[in-house]
């Protein structure tokens, strides 16, 4: 499974496939929000955070490269 497939699949499918393939929450966050502006990332965070069992704030923190 490649990252491009994960980026454009429906969110529920992305999370399911990624977890089945051993991706961590941090890896999923970075794949689906990489190269996005803050505003775009916030929209993605609101969509994905409930599926990942984290808050929007946690999503945005995981997105940062620290």
C-alpha positions in Angstrom: 0.0 0.0 0.0 1.4 3.4 -1.0 1.0 6.8 0.6 -0.8 8.2 -2.5 -3.6 5.6 -2.1 -4.0 6.6 1.5 -4.1 10.3 0.7 -7.2 10.1 -1.6 -9.3 7.2 -0.3 -12.4 7.9 1.9 -11.3 8.7 5.5 -12.8 5.6 7.1 -11.0 3.4 4.5 -7.7 5.2 5.0 -7.7 4.7 8.7 -8.8 1.0 8.4 -6.2 0.2 5.7 -3.4 2.1 7.5 -4.1 0.4 10.8 -4.3 -3.0 9.2 -0.8 -2.4 7.7 0.7 -1.3 11.0 0.8 2.4 10.5 0.9 4.5 13.7 -1.5 7.3 14.4 1.4 9.8 13.8 2.2 8.2 10.4 -1.4 8.4 9.4 -1.7 12.1 10.4 1.4 13.0 8.5 0.4 11.1 5.4 -3.1 12.7 5.2 -2.0 16.2 6.2 1.4 16.5 4.6 2.0 19.6 2.4 -1.3 21.2 3.4 -1.7 24.7 4.6 -2.8 25.2 8.2 -6.4 25.9 7.1 -6.5 22.7 4.9 -4.9 20.7 7.7 -7.5 21.9 10.2 -10.3 20.7 7.9 -8.6 17.3 7.6 -8.1 17.2 11.3 -11.8 17.7 12.0 -12.6 14.8 9.7 -9.9 12.4 10.8 -9.4 13.0 14.5 -12.6 11.2 15.6 -11.7 8.2 13.4 -8.2 8.1 15.0 -9.5 8.6 18.6 -7.7 11.8 19.1 -8.6 15.5 19.4 -8.2 18.1 16.7 -5.5 19.7 18.8 -3.6 16.4 19.1 -3.9 15.8 15.4 -2.4 19.2 14.7 0.4 18.6 17.2 1.3 15.2 15.6 1.4 16.9 12.2 4.3 19.1 13.2 7.8 17.8 12.6 9.3 18.0 16.1 
